[in-house]
Amino acid sequence: MKKMTLMNPGPVNVTDRVRDAQLRGDLCHREPEFSDLMLLIRKNLLKAFDIEKEYSAILITGSGTAALEMAVSSCLNPDRSILVIQNGVYGERIGKMADVYRMSKHTISYNWGEMPKLEEVEQALQKHSSIEVIAMVHHETTTGLLNPLPEIALLAKQYDKRLLVDCISSLGGDTINFGQYPIDFAVGTANKCLHGLPGVSFVLHSKKDLSRIKDLPARSIYFNLVEHLKAQELGDTLFTPAIQAHYALDAALEELLEETVDGRIERYRKVAKDLRKGFKAIGLEFLIPESHQSNCLTALKLPNGISYDWLHDKLKENGFIIYAGQGLFSKEIFRIANMGNIESEKINLCLKVLKECFTKIGK
Ligand SMILES: *Cc1c(COP(=O)(O)O)cnc(C)c1O
């Protein structure tokens, strides 16, 4: 297969070191070698974000949605309610999860790409004293918008609510100041900005919050956060994990610790800036204002007369994978992510190919 540069928001290109780690050898997950590997991954996740004292990392085999479902299904007292802030596909997915688990739910919904209004979040908190948990997405990958995490976290603190954040597409790419504002559940995955491979995802859970959730009635067998945590603390796992994805995540975390999270974020910021400069020079328009954009993905309007499929295929012929818009945006936008191990010459080449696409068509 031709080597492709993945400019979709995960799975990402990984280094040879991460890819080769999958071949460390066959292993039974009930053996001490796997216990040691799991403990090291859990420890290094916390170490990378400098939260070893305050948080526990709970791993789960599955894509990012698995960890999200583990956090959502385990976070709420049945007598209380959850407040979900939605302004894209992923916020709406949290709402759907709350419904599937028959949670009492309040939602604040915005058009995709619109910034949540803090007054409205505060009003909801004042109006519904039953709210126990606020749930939100940090980087809403639907549009590339970075939601106001610090501000909402401070509201959560002020109103003594727990905060659950889907950081799946921002952890390692955009700043999250764990020390400065309280997040009770931060959900992440191996194969976006952490540069691992698909198959394992995780929740970073505040240790302080454990006493609140540990005796809540179970809503799920596979997605039970407390049961996973109890087993993992003993070096055990509930079910068969994706061993090779764990090997790869271990290698990816070694790389992250070498680069540091701050270093990685800086690199992403710079690449996004270079890309956006190039997009503007080509004459492409952003879906949302530049000041609202994450470091990880740019949503661009499809110029008149150009279909996404045509553009996708042209880029693919040249070795680049881009991403479509979702739902109501599927005919209007395309998305270019800059997650993963992408060499800088590929960034310039991608811009060059894009430019050729639009010049040919007379844009
Ligand atoms: C990628 C992503 C997910 C989960 O995707 P999976 O396909 O389950 O890995 C969830 N939320 C956000 C914000 C994402 O970007």
The ligand as a MOL file (V3000), in Angstrom:
LIG
                    3D

  0  0  0     0  0            999 V3000
M  V30 BEGIN CTAB
M  V30 COUNTS 15 15 0 0 0
M  V30 BEGIN ATOM
M  V30 1 C -12.3270 11.1720 17.5480 0
M  V30 2 C -13.2500 11.6900 18.5750 0
M  V30 3 C -14.0260 10.8450 19.3890 0
M  V30 4 C -14.0370 9.3430 19.3590 0
M  V30 5 O -13.7720 8.7050 18.2420 0
M  V30 6 P -13.4540 7.1570 18.1280 0
M  V30 7 O -13.7390 6.9020 16.6990 0
M  V30 8 O -14.3630 6.4120 19.0450 0
M  V30 9 O -12.0300 6.9680 18.5180 0
M  V30 10 C -14.7910 11.4320 20.3790 0
M  V30 11 N -14.7990 12.7550 20.5760 0
M  V30 12 C -14.0480 13.5790 19.8370 0
M  V30 13 C -14.0940 15.0330 20.1480 0
M  V30 14 C -13.2680 13.0830 18.7990 0
M  V30 15 O -12.5340 13.9250 18.0570 0
M  V30 END ATOM
M  V30 BEGIN BOND
M  V30 1 1 1 2
M  V30 2 1 2 3
M  V30 3 2 2 14
M  V30 4 1 3 4
M  V30 5 2 3 10
M  V30 6 1 4 5
M  V30 7 1 5 6
M  V30 8 2 6 7
M  V30 9 1 6 8
M  V30 10 1 6 9
M  V30 11 1 10 11
M  V30 12 2 11 12
M  V30 13 1 12 13
M  V30 14 1 12 14
M  V30 15 1 14 15
M  V30 END BOND
M  V30 END CTAB
M  END
